[in-house]
Structures are given as structure tokens and as C-alpha cells.
Amino acid sequence: MSSRLNLTPVTRSEAPLTLAPVVGLATFMAIPLSAWADQPPTADDQDALALPDSTVQATRESPYKVDRASSAKYSEPLRDTPQSVTVLSETLLKEQNAQSLKDALRNVPGITFNSGEGGGGVGDSLTIRGFNADGNIYRDGVRDPAKYSRDDFFNTEGVEVFKGSSTAAWGVGAVGGAVNLVTKTPQLDDFNLLSGGVGTANFKRGTLDVNHRIDGLGEGAAFRVNVMGANTGTDGRDWVGDERYGFAPSLALGLGTDTRVTLAYEYLHDNATPDYGIPTVNGSNGSSPHRAGGASWSSYWGWRNLDYENNESHRVNLKFAHDFNDALSLDSRFTWFHLDHDFFVTTPAATRTPVRPASRPARASTGATSTRRCASRPTTPTATRPA
């Protein structure tokens, strides 16, 4: 019996292909994904993808930035003025609800409001860079002669603070600097603004600002009226309050032309209760005085039926400006101001010992201030002056 071994030939086409799917998958994974990204257009496709040019123009809003001072004494932009100048714009004063000179100047470093020590507490008293500046407060570039409390900004749209020696611009007394208040004037616009507010200590205040153009008085004619009324107490104090109201109409002619005239009037009445604190007891062995026993922090230690402080002011402003050409202009201003100031105040005095009753010395004063001031100044921009 014989055995046979059968061998079947295998051709290449019939060879097993078990590795082919693995190799194909590896090759697919090795291809980077960027191969499927959009290919950059060729030179032939540039005309088809070209888009028309678009230009977008806009003005960056800078509501707090002021480029120039309102006074004609500063003819150049503030960036070219060799002096430290801080301008508080109308937008800033509105957003901070600054209602007095003290509120506004909290934004300016280097200024200190002095307390009313020694019986000199009637009116605003401030120090600029260590120098007294009571007489360096101006209104529209003209010195404000009287010393009184500027407790309401209903007719003020800006505050300018010039720090450093300013005798060339503001007079010989401006050693530490000067403060200029900018009055609201008519504009070539029509608007009616009504505002009101309430707060703690029975605070109530309302204002009205009306501005309209006038067609029958020539080119650039407009009028503006500002009205204010306020009544408030004092937090933590009894019988201490303030009541005031004001009215300020103004008329402008020739706005936007070479010759401009503005006539304005302002009336402000302020009736307040002066508050000089509570009685104290002198400290022993050099210690600080302290509150007298039985004296409440909120009690009023004056005479409620006698103490008062009344201020009534009248102001008339006349401004004339003319531009002769692009290189020369004239700015002339006239101001008449009258202030009636009347007060009666009781001051609680300190005692040496707790058993001695505190005294209440009283004093009264009545005064009136009336001034007339005029300022004129030609202005020539530096860029047009001969070298």
C-alpha cells in the first residue's frame, strides 16, 4: 500500500490578505486633518473673491475730558498750557450729583476746606497747595468778591481749578491757585430738563432747565431759564435744616456768529439754621475735650426761635465777544453782584468741670456787599503770533 501527498499550488491572487485592512486604517489615520481644510484661492480665483472696500468712522466719546478752559485768559488747549489745570465737566457734576462747591472740589487733590473755627465759619474757606484762596474764587473769569456759602450749583455747569502761581491770569493774590465757576448760558438747542430727588433727613430738591432758540431776534438767538427749590435737614441733628430756592434767566444773541452778546441774571435765597455742635468738657491732664454729661448727640443747643442764617444774592452778568479774524478776538465781561447776609447764632461753650453748666453765648451780624467789576481781554492764538 502506497501513500500519496497532494500539494495544491496557490497563486498570488489567492494569497490571504489579512493585513490589508489594518494597513489601510493606519494609512488613513496618518493623513493630517489639514488636508481637508479649505485650500487658499489661486490667482485665477482672486477676481471672484474680491469685496468692495468699507470705511467705518466714529468719534470716541470722552464725556469727562475738556480740551479748553472757558476763560479767554487761556487761549490754548489745556495740553499746551504750562500749568496744572483740572476741569470738572457738566457730565461729571451731574453723575456725581455734586450740588455745592465743596462736593465738586472733592475730585481735586491739593485743596482743603477749612472749618469754621474762631467765628470765621460763614462762607466757603479753602486752601490750595497750602495757601489761603478765599479771595481767589471767580465766576466766569471775574472775581467773586463776597465770602458766602456756594451751596447750590443749579446754575453752574463746570468748575475749573488752576493750581500753582497764577498771578498773570488771576491777579497778585493767586499764589496757590484759583477756582473758576462756569455759569450755564443759552445754547443753540431746544430742551426741557426736569429733575427731582428725595433722601434721608427729609431731603427734597427739584430743578428745571429750559432752553429754546428764538427765531424773531436774529441769527443765533436763544434763551435759557434755570429754577431750583430745595429743603433738607441734617442727619443725626434735631432742628437743623436748610431751605433755599433760586431763579436764573439768560438771553444770548449772535451765537455761532462773529459777534456774541449774553445777558444773564441769577437770584438765590438761602435760609438755614446754623449748627455749632454740642457742649464739651475740657479734658484733665491735657487730654482732649469730650462730650458733656447729659448732652445728646442729636440735641440742638442753640435757640430754635432765634438762631438763623439768611443769604440773598443778586447777580447780573453781561458778556460781549467779537472775533475780528482768525488771529484776534475780544472778550469783555461786566458783573454786578449784591449779597445780603444776616445771621444770629448761639454757640455752646466748653466747661472746665462737669458740674459747671455750659454757657450759650450768642452773636448776631448783618451785612451787605455790592460790587461792580469789568474785565476785557484781547485774545491771540499762539499759533498765529509772530516768532
C-alpha positions, 0 to 999 in steps of 0.5 A: 500500500502506497501513500500519496501527498497532494500539494495544491499550488496557490497563486498570488491572487489567492494569497490571504490578505489579512493585513490589508485592512489594518494597513489601510486604517493606519494609512488613513489615520496618518493623513493630517486633518489639514488636508481637508481644510479649505485650500487658499484661492489661486490667482485665477480665483482672486477676481471672484473673491474680491469685496468692495472696500468699507470705511467705518468712522466714529468719534470716541466719546470722552464725556469727562475730558475738556480740551479748553478752559472757558476763560479767554485768559487761556487761549490754548488747549489745556495740553499746551498750557504750562500749568496744572489745570483740572476741569470738572465737566457738566457730565461729571457734576451731574453723575456725581450729583455734586450740588455745592462747591465743596462736593465738586472740589472733592475730585481735586487733590491739593485743596482743603476746606477749612472749618469754621473755627474762631467765628470765621465759619460763614462762607466757603474757606479753602486752601490750595497747595497750602495757601489761603484762596478765599479771595481767589474764587471767580465766576466766569473769569471775574472775581467773586468778591463776597465770602458766602456759602456756594451751596447750590450749583443749579446754575453752574455747569463746570468748575475749573481749578488752576493750581500753582502761581497764577498771578498773570491770569488771576491777579497778585493774590493767586499764589496757590491757585484759583477756582473758576465757576462756569455759569450755564448760558443759552445754547443753540438747542431746544430742551426741557430738563426736569429733575427731582430727588428725595433722601434721608433727613427729609431731603427734597430738591427739584430743578428745571432747565429750559432752553429754546432758540428764538427765531424773531431776534436774529441769527443765533438767538436763544434763551435759557431759564434755570429754577431750583427749590430745595429743603433738607435737614441734617442727619443725626441733628434735631432742628437743623435744616436748610431751605433755599430756592433760586431763579436764573434767566439768560438771553444770548444773541449772535451765537455761532456768529462773529459777534456774541452778546449774553445777558444773564441774571441769577437770584438765590435765597438761602435760609438755614439754621446754623449748627455749632455742635454740642457742649464739651468738657475740657479734658484733665491732664491735657487730654482732649475735650469730650462730650458733656454729661447729659448732652445728646448727640442729636440735641440742638443747643442753640435757640430754635426761635432765634438762631438763623442764617439768611443769604440773598444774592443778586447777580447780573452778568453781561458778556460781549465777544467779537472775533475780528479774524482768525488771529484776534478776538475780544472778550469783555465781561461786566458783573454786578453782584449784591449779597445780603447776609444776616445771621444770629447764632448761639454757640455752646461753650466748653466747661472746665468741670462737669458740674459747671453748666455750659454757657450759650453765648450768642452773636448776631451780624448783618451785612451787605456787599455790592460790587461792580467789576469789568474785565476785557481781554484781547485774545491771540492764538499762539499759533498765529503770533509772530516768532 
